[in-house]
Amino acid sequence: MLSSMKWKFVIIYFLLVFIAMAVIGVFLVQQFESYHLGVVEENMKKTGNSITTSLRGIDWKNNEEEIQENINYFDKMGMEIYIIDNDVNLRILASTNFSYANINATAVLDTELIIGALNGNSMSKIIIDSSNRSSKHTSRPLYDEDSRIIGTLYLRRNLADVYNTLEQSKTILTKATLLALFITIILGYIIASSITAPINDVTTKVKKMAMGDFDQKVEVKSNDEIGQLASMFNYLTDRLKSLVKEISSEKQKLDTIITNMADGLIAATRDGKIIHANPRALEILGMSEQDIQEKTYDSVLARLNKKLTLEYIKENDESWSGSQIITWKDKTAVRASYAPYVSQGDNLGGIIVLLQDVTKHEKFETMRKEFVANVSHELKTPITTIKSYTETLLDGAVEDGEMIRKFLNTINLETDRMTRLVGDLLQLSNLDSKQIKWDKKTMDPDDVINRVIYKLDMSIQKKQLKLAYVPIEEGIKVYADEDRIEQVLLNIINNAVKYTADRGSISIETSRIGRNLQIRISDNGIGIPDEDIPRVFERFYRVDKARTRDMGGTGLGLSIAKEIVEAHGGSISVSSSTKEGTEVVILLPSVETVISF
């Protein structure tokens, strides 16, 4: 029964004198301390303002002596003054404490205050050193004429005089309290202390919690209301610590995701103030973070499309959500998707816009459509021919044996053409999906070139072409799939044979370029127009469609050749001039290049 707070308060009633003196004493000490520390802080603030004013307009890089002279003027203010540069070393440019000149500020001063000032914040705190001496530390950023942070003003004042005064005040109050307690009974003092001590302990720890220190525990000494309070306090600290960690972790994750996401993101209030724009959004818009902070949402998004502005959305879109693809200044395709976000009280807070660079997607979609159309066209032509010839034969319209053989020969040629087309498509598909198996080994390019020339000898002789092959003098080996490289060379040299007029000339030359083998194939054939050169490696692209189809080409040979060469770590390029000829240059890594990697 006596353990309840009710009986304790009855006892405290009789000990009112002690409680009154204790409360008054603590109050006075706190007021004295608050007053004196307030005076100190105000003096430091005024001194800081004066120093900031005196340093304005001084060139830091060349006037360290002038900076030192300026702060020497304030040396008698009873505090230490430090001017810290914002370079990597955080060097102390000037100080009233000459022993700290030109050293790293973080070695002797509080790092948190320095970093805070460099981030644009004015900060202060009381620090107790290892000798139990208290001092007041303040820091503030220093700006140049362009409002850029160029350094830190750091002030430090010893609080020994303040706390000496407080100690004297405490001594006086203690004597007065002791005098009052002398009149009261000792038992009342003990009971009162047992009540106030736990409360003071909880109060101190609550203050620390308010400052972000959740590692606080209160010792539970009783089962009364104070003990229950201590238990709940301990439970509260555990829960708060856990929740703060979770919130901090989730916020950090969200910030990391938004900052590093591949899409641009812009968030703005319903009034048009931009509250967030990630780096990708700035990149797409071609703006800096400072530029976008100085502008409104409408002025920024109007650059993409006026339909994305809040003014337009408010008038035309009640849902505040939608998506549209916009072609940006450099032909970049951007998909802008926007949706509202809700603030406190389920009220409309503003808008979030997601900017996705879909240039490649749109390009691939166009290429896909063209590819499907080309495949359909390439298959339709031979199928139509085969069908018409077959129907003619089935109808018995042709009885002449020679004509029948001609029809069957045409059907056979068109079937071969479709077979080549399907084969090329399958090979391209395997190259695209990385499913092709390479049989790479050390090979002699000279052997492959001679083999290709031998295979094309009949065509060369038929057109009476002059083919000159100049191999490299010193041998150079290539680590590659010999059959695939032969396929590339056969395609390119065969093109040179097909598109070079009778009695024309073809030149094949190999040479060493650094650690690479260069194969140069040139002819004096019909050439390629300048506007067609960038597209010769596109699938199904033909310079002269009718002529290429008549010669049995599928329009995929150069595409396959490029894929094979690049899969070997090489490159292929074409240069040409109409009616003057074409030159194809293939670059392949030599064996020594492959081994070095």
C-alpha positions in Angstrom: 0.0 0.0 0.0 2.8 2.4 0.9 4.4 1.6 -2.4 1.7 3.5 -4.4 2.3 7.0 -5.7 -0.7 8.2 -3.7 1.0 7.6 -0.3 4.2 8.9 -1.6 2.5 12.2 -2.6 1.1 12.3 1.0 4.6 12.1 2.3 5.8 14.6 -0.2 3.2 17.0 1.0 4.9 17.1 4.4 8.2 17.6 2.7 7.1 20.6 0.7 9.9 22.7 1.9 12.5 20.4 0.5 10.8 20.1 -2.8 10.3 23.9 -3.1 14.0 24.5 -2.4 15.1 21.8 -4.8 12.9 23.1 -7.6 13.8 26.7 -7.0 17.5 25.8 -6.9 17.4 23.8 -10.1 15.4 26.5 -11.8 17.8 29.2 -10.8 20.8 27.2 -11.9 19.2 26.4 -15.2 18.2 30.1 -15.7 21.7 31.2 -14.8 23.3 28.7 -17.1 20.8 29.5 -19.9 21.4 33.2 -19.5 25.2 33.1 -19.4 25.3 30.6 -22.3 22.9 32.8 -24.2 25.2 35.8 -23.7 28.2 33.8 -24.9 26.3 32.6 -28.0 25.1 36.1 -28.8 28.6 37.5 -28.5 30.0 34.7 -30.7 27.3 35.4 -33.2 28.1 39.1 -33.3 31.8 38.4 -33.6 31.1 35.9 -36.4 29.0 38.5 -38.3 31.7 41.1 -37.9 34.5 38.7 -39.1 32.3 37.7 -42.1 31.8 41.3 -43.0 35.5 42.1 -42.7 36.5 39.1 -44.9 34.0 39.9 -47.7 35.7 40.8 -51.0 39.2 39.4 -50.0 40.9 37.1 -52.5 41.6 34.0 -50.4 44.2 32.6 -52.8 46.6 35.5 -52.5 45.8 37.3 -49.3 46.3 35.0 -46.4 48.2 37.7 -44.5 45.3 40.1 -44.9 42.9 37.5 -43.6 45.2 36.9 -40.6 45.3 40.7 -39.9 41.5 40.9 -40.0 41.0 38.1 -37.4 43.9 39.5 -35.2 41.7 42.5 -34.7 39.2 40.3 -32.9 41.8 38.5 -30.9 40.8 40.3 -27.7 37.2 39.1 -27.8 38.0 36.1 -25.6 37.7 33.4 -28.1 39.8 31.4 -30.7 39.1 32.2 -34.3 39.9 29.9 -37.2 39.5 30.5 -41.0 39.3 27.1 -42.8 39.7 26.7 -46.6 37.3 24.4 -48.5 40.0 22.6 -50.3 40.5 18.8 -50.0 42.9 19.2 -47.0 40.6 21.6 -45.1 43.6 23.7 -44.3 43.5 26.4 -41.6 44.3 29.6 -43.5 44.4 31.9 -40.5 43.9 31.6 -36.7 44.4 33.4 -33.5 46.0 30.2 -32.3 49.2 30.3 -34.3 50.2 26.8 -33.4 47.3 25.5 -35.6 48.2 27.5 -38.7 48.2 25.6 -42.1 47.2 22.2 -40.6 44.2 20.0 -41.4 41.3 21.5 -39.4 39.7 18.1 -38.7 42.8 17.2 -36.7 42.2 19.8 -34.0 38.6 21.0 -34.5 35.2 19.3 -34.6 34.7 17.6 -38.0 30.8 17.6 -37.8 30.8 21.4 -37.4 33.2 21.9 -40.3 31.3 19.6 -42.7 28.0 21.2 -41.7 29.4 24.7 -42.5 30.7 23.4 -45.9 27.2 22.1 -46.6 25.8 25.7 -46.0 24.7 25.3 -42.4 25.5 27.4 -39.3 26.1 25.1 -36.3 27.1 25.3 -32.7 27.6 22.9 -29.7 29.3 22.6 -26.4 32.2 20.2 -26.3 33.9 18.7 -23.2 37.5 17.7 -23.8 39.4 14.9 -22.2 40.4 17.2 -19.3 36.7 17.8 -18.5 36.9 21.4 -19.8 33.9 22.8 -21.6 34.0 25.1 -24.6 31.5 26.6 -27.0 32.1 25.8 -30.7 30.4 27.5 -33.6 30.8 27.3 -37.3 29.3 29.0 -40.3 30.0 29.0 -44.1 31.9 31.8 -45.8 30.7 32.8 -49.3 32.3 34.6 -52.2 30.6 37.3 -54.3 28.9 34.6 -56.3 27.4 33.0 -53.2 29.6 29.9 -53.4 31.0 28.5 -50.2 34.7 29.2 -50.1 35.5 28.3 -46.5 34.4 28.0 -42.9 34.6 30.5 -40.0 35.1 28.5 -36.8 34.9 30.1 -33.3 35.8 28.4 -30.0 35.3 30.0 -26.5 36.3 28.5 -23.2 33.3 28.3 -20.8 35.4 28.0 -17.6 34.3 31.5 -16.4 30.6 30.7 -17.1 30.7 27.4 -15.2 32.8 28.9 -12.4 30.0 31.4 -11.9 27.4 28.7 -12.0 29.4 26.7 -9.5 29.4 29.7 -7.2 25.6 30.0 -7.6 25.2 26.3 -7.0 27.3 26.6 -3.8 25.0 29.4 -2.5 21.9 27.5 -3.4 23.2 24.4 -1.9 24.0 26.1 1.4 20.5 27.5 1.4 19.0 24.1 0.7 21.1 22.5 3.4 19.9 25.1 5.8 16.3 24.3 4.9 16.9 20.6 5.1 18.5 21.0 8.5 15.0 22.1 9.7 13.3 19.2 8.0 13.6 15.6 9.0 16.2 13.3 7.4 13.5 10.7 6.5 11.6 13.2 4.3 14.7 14.0 2.4 15.4 10.4 1.6 11.8 9.7 0.4 11.8 12.8 -1.8 15.1 11.8 -3.4 13.8 8.4 -4.2 11.0 10.0 -6.2 12.9 12.8 -8.0 16.0 10.8 -9.0 14.3 8.4 -11.4 12.3 11.2 -12.9 15.4 13.3 -13.5 17.1 10.2 -15.0 14.2 9.7 -17.4 14.1 13.4 -18.3 17.8 13.4 -19.1 17.5 10.4 -21.3 14.4 11.8 -23.1 16.5 14.9 -24.0 19.2 12.6 -25.5 16.5 10.7 -27.4 15.2 14.0 -28.8 18.7 14.6 -30.1 18.7 11.3 -31.9 20.4 9.0 -29.3 18.1 6.1 -28.9 20.6 3.9 -26.9 19.0 5.0 -23.6 17.9 2.7 -20.8 16.4 3.6 -17.5 17.0 1.3 -14.5 13.8 -0.1 -13.1 14.1 0.1 -9.3 10.5 -0.3 -8.2 7.0 -1.6 -9.2 5.2 1.7 -8.6 4.2 4.3 -11.2 7.8 5.4 -11.6 8.9 1.9 -12.2 6.1 1.4 -14.8 7.2 4.6 -16.5 10.8 3.4 -16.6 9.6 0.1 -18.2 7.5 1.9 -20.8 10.3 4.3 -21.5 12.7 1.4 -22.2 10.1 -0.2 -24.4 9.5 3.1 -26.2 13.3 3.5 -26.9 13.5 0.0 -28.4 10.5 0.6 -30.6 11.6 4.0 -31.7 15.1 2.8 -32.4 13.7 0.0 -34.6 11.3 2.2 -36.4 13.9 4.9 -37.1 16.3 2.4 -38.5 13.6 1.0 -40.8 12.5 4.4 -42.0 16.1 5.5 -42.5 16.9 2.3 -44.4 13.8 2.6 -46.6 14.5 6.3 -47.3 18.1 5.5 -48.2 17.0 2.7 -50.5 14.4 5.0 -52.1 16.9 7.8 -52.6 19.4 5.4 -54.1 16.9 4.0 -56.5 15.6 7.4 -57.6 19.2 8.7 -58.0 20.5 5.8 -60.0 17.4 4.8 -61.9 17.7 4.7 -65.7 14.7 6.9 -66.2 14.3 10.5 -65.4 12.0 11.6 -62.5 10.7 15.0 -61.7 8.4 15.8 -58.8 6.6 19.1 -58.3 4.0 20.6 -56.0 0.6 21.5 -57.4 1.8 25.1 -57.4 4.6 24.3 -59.8 7.5 24.2 -57.5 10.0 21.5 -58.4 10.9 19.5 -55.3 13.0 16.8 -56.9 14.7 16.0 -60.2 17.1 13.1 -60.4 20.4 13.1 -62.4 18.8 11.2 -65.4 16.0 13.8 -65.7 18.6 16.6 -65.7 20.6 14.7 -68.4 17.5 14.3 -70.6 16.5 17.9 -70.2 20.1 19.1 -70.7 20.0 21.2 -67.5 22.0 21.5 -64.3 20.6 21.1 -60.8 21.1 24.8 -60.2 19.2 25.7 -63.4 16.2 23.5 -62.6 16.0 24.9 -59.0 15.6 28.4 -60.4 12.7 27.5 -62.7 9.1 26.4 -62.3 7.7 23.1 -63.4 5.8 24.6 -66.3 8.9 26.4 -67.7 10.9 23.2 -67.6 8.3 20.7 -69.0 7.2 23.2 -71.7 10.5 22.5 -73.3 9.4 19.0 -74.0 5.7 19.5 -74.7 3.1 22.1 -73.5 0.7 19.3 -72.8 2.9 18.3 -69.9 2.5 21.6 -68.1 0.3 22.0 -65.0 -1.7 24.7 -66.8 -2.7 22.3 -69.6 -3.2 19.3 -67.3 -5.5 21.3 -64.9 -7.7 22.4 -67.8 -7.8 19.2 -69.8 -7.0 16.2 -67.6 -9.1 15.7 -64.4 -7.2 12.5 -63.5 -3.8 14.2 -63.7 -2.4 11.0 -65.3 -1.3 10.1 -68.7 1.6 9.2 -71.1 2.9 10.5 -74.4 5.9 10.0 -76.6 7.8 13.2 -77.5 10.6 13.7 -80.0 13.2 15.7 -78.3 15.7 18.2 -79.9 18.3 15.7 -81.1 15.7 13.3 -82.4 15.6 11.6 -79.0 12.3 9.8 -78.3 11.1 10.4 -74.7 8.1 8.8 -73.2 6.7 11.2 -70.5 4.3 9.5 -68.0 2.8 11.6 -65.3 0.6 10.9 -62.3 -0.5 12.8 -59.2 0.7 12.1 -55.6 -1.3 12.6 -52.4 -0.1 14.8 -49.5 -1.4 14.7 -45.9 -5.1 14.5 -45.5 -5.5 12.7 -48.9 -5.2 16.0 -50.7 -3.6 16.4 -54.1 0.0 17.2 -53.4 1.4 17.6 -56.8 2.6 15.7 -59.9 5.3 13.2 -60.6 6.7 12.8 -64.2 8.7 9.9 -65.4 10.9 10.5 -68.4 12.0 7.4 -70.3 14.5 7.5 -73.2 12.8 5.2 -75.7 14.9 6.2 -78.7 16.4 2.7 -79.1 13.0 1.1 -78.5 11.4 3.2 -81.2 14.3 2.6 -83.5 14.2 -1.2 -82.9 10.4 -1.1 -83.4 10.9 0.6 -86.8 13.6 -1.8 -87.7 11.4 -4.7 -86.7 8.6 -3.6 -88.9 10.9 -3.0 -91.8 12.5 -6.4 -91.2 9.1 -8.2 -91.1 8.1 -6.3 -94.3 11.4 -7.2 -96.0 11.2 -10.9 -95.1 7.6 -11.0 -96.2 8.5 -9.3 -99.5 11.6 -11.5 -100.1 9.6 -14.7 -99.5 6.5 -13.5 -101.4 8.4 -13.0 -104.6 9.8 -16.5 -105.1 6.6 -18.1 -103.6 4.5 -16.2 -106.2 6.8 -17.3 -109.0 6.8 -20.9 -107.8 3.0 -20.9 -107.4 2.3 -19.4 -110.8 4.7 -21.7 -112.6 3.4 -24.7 -110.8 -0.2 -23.8 -111.5 0.7 -23.4 -115.2 2.3 -26.8 -115.3 -0.6 -28.4 -113.4 -3.2 -26.9 -115.8 -1.4 -28.5 -118.7 -1.0 -25.2 -120.5 2.6 -26.0 -121.4 3.3 -29.1 -123.4 6.7 -28.2 -124.9 9.3 -30.3 -123.1 11.9 -27.5 -123.3 9.5 -25.0 -121.8 8.6 -27.4 -119.0 12.3 -27.8 -118.2 12.6 -24.0 -118.2 9.7 -23.7 -115.8 11.1 -26.4 -113.5 14.5 -24.8 -113.6 13.0 -21.4 -112.5 11.1 -23.2 -109.7 14.4 -24.8 -108.6 16.3 -21.5 -108.7 13.5 -19.8 -106.6 13.5 -22.7 -104.2 17.3 -22.4 -103.8 16.9 -18.6 -103.3 14.4 -19.2 -100.5 16.7 -21.8 -99.0 19.6 -19.3 -98.9 17.3 -16.7 -97.4 16.1 -19.0 -94.7 19.6 -20.1 -94.0 20.9 -16.6 -93.7 18.0 -15.7 -91.4 18.7 -18.6 -89.2 22.4 -17.7 -89.1 21.6 -14.1 -88.1 19.2 -15.3 -85.5 21.9 -17.5 -84.0 24.4 -14.6 -84.1 21.8 -12.3 -82.4 21.0 -14.8 -79.6 24.7 -15.7 -79.1 23.9 -19.3 -79.7 26.3 -19.9 -82.5 29.2 -22.2 -81.6 32.6 -20.9 -82.7 35.4 -23.2 -83.7 38.2 -20.8 -83.0 41.8 -21.8 -83.6 45.1 -20.3 -84.9 44.8 -19.9 -88.7 46.8 -18.5 -91.6 44.7 -15.9 -93.4 46.8 -16.4 -96.5 45.5 -19.9 -96.9 41.9 -18.8 -96.5 42.2 -16.0 -99.1 43.8 -18.3 -101.6 41.0 -20.8 -101.1 38.4 -18.2 -101.7 40.1 -17.0 -104.8 40.2 -20.6 -106.1 36.5 -21.1 -105.5 35.7 -17.9 -107.4 38.2 -18.6 -110.2 35.6 -19.6 -112.8 33.6 -16.4 -112.2 36.8 -14.4 -112.4 37.9 -16.0 -115.7 34.4 -15.8 -117.1 34.4 -12.0 -116.7 38.1 -11.7 -117.6 38.9 -9.9 -114.4 42.4 -9.0 -113.2 42.7 -10.1 -109.6 45.9 -9.1 -107.7 46.6 -10.6 -104.3 49.4 -9.0 -102.3 50.0 -10.9 -99.1 51.8 -9.6 -96.1 55.6 -10.3 -96.2 56.0 -11.5 -92.7 53.5 -14.2 -91.6 50.8 -13.2 -89.2 48.4 -15.6 -87.6 44.8 -15.0 -86.6 42.8 -16.8 -83.8 39.4 -17.2 -85.4 36.8 -19.6 -86.7 38.3 -20.4 -90.1 35.0 -21.4 -91.8 33.3 -18.2 -90.7 36.2 -15.9 -91.8 36.2 -17.8 -95.1 32.4 -17.1 -95.4 33.0 -13.4 -94.8 35.8 -13.2 -97.4 33.8 -15.2 -99.9 30.9 -12.9 -99.6 32.9 -9.7 -100.0 35.2 -10.9 -102.8 32.2 -12.4 -104.6 30.4 -9.0 -104.4 33.5 -7.5 -105.9 33.4 -10.0 -108.7 29.6 -9.6 -109.3 29.7 -5.8 -109.4 32.8 -5.2 -111.4 32.4 -4.9 -115.1 34.1 -7.4 -117.5 37.9 -6.9 -117.8 37.8 -4.9 -114.6 40.3 -5.3 -111.7 40.2 -6.5 -108.1 42.9 -6.0 -105.5 43.4 -8.0 -102.3 46.1 -6.8 -99.8 46.9 -7.9 -96.3 49.0 -5.8 -93.9 49.8 -5.5 -90.2 48.3 -2.6 -88.3 49.8 -2.6 -84.8 48.8 -6.1 -83.5 46.0 -6.5 -85.9 45.7 -8.0 -89.4 44.2 -5.7 -92.0 42.6 -7.2 -95.2 41.9 -4.6 -97.9 39.6 -5.7 -100.8 39.1 -3.1 -103.6 37.7 -3.0 -107.1 37.0 -0.6 -109.9 33.3 -1.7 -110.2 30.1 0.3 -110.3 30.6 1.7 -106.7 28.1 2.7 -104.1 26.4 6.2 -103.9 27.5 8.2 -100.8 24.0 8.3 -99.4 23.8 4.5 -99.4 27.2 3.7 -97.7 26.0 4.2 -94.1 23.2 1.6 -94.7 25.1 -1.1 -96.6 25.3 -3.3 -93.4 21.6 -3.1 -92.7 19.6 -6.2 -93.1 17.8 -6.5 -96.5 19.3 -3.2 -97.6 20.2 -3.2 -101.3 21.7 -0.3 -103.3 20.3 -1.6 -106.6 17.4 -3.9 -105.4 16.5 -5.3 -108.8 20.1 -6.0 -109.9 21.0 -7.6 -106.5 17.9 -9.9 -106.6 18.7 -10.9 -110.2 22.2 -11.9 -109.1 20.8 -14.2 -106.4 21.6 -12.0 -103.4 19.4 -12.1 -100.2 20.5 -8.7 -98.9 21.8 -10.3 -95.7 25.4 -11.1 -96.7 27.1 -7.9 -95.4 25.0 -8.0 -92.2 26.2 -11.5 -91.5 29.8 -10.5 -92.4 29.7 -7.6 -90.0 28.3 -9.8 -87.1 31.0 -12.4 -87.6 33.8 -9.9 -87.8 32.7 -8.1 -84.7 32.2 -11.4 -82.8 35.9 -11.9 -83.4 36.7 -8.5 -81.8 37.4 -7.0 -85.2 35.8 -4.3 -87.5 34.7 -3.9 -91.1 34.2 -0.7 -93.0 33.3 0.3 -96.6 34.3 3.3 -98.7 33.2 3.8 -102.2 32.6 6.2 -105.1 30.0 5.8 -107.8 31.5 4.4 -111.1 35.0 4.3 -109.6 34.9 1.3 -107.3 34.5 0.1 -103.8 37.0 -0.7 -101.0 36.2 -3.0 -98.0 38.6 -3.0 -95.0 38.5 -5.8 -92.5 40.5 -5.6 -89.2 41.0 -8.8 -87.2 43.0 -9.2 -83.9 46.2 -11.3 -84.4 47.1 -14.3 -82.2 49.5 -12.2 -80.1 46.7 -9.7 -79.4 44.3 -12.5 -78.2 47.1 -14.0 -76.0 48.0 -10.7 -74.4 44.4 -10.4 -73.1 
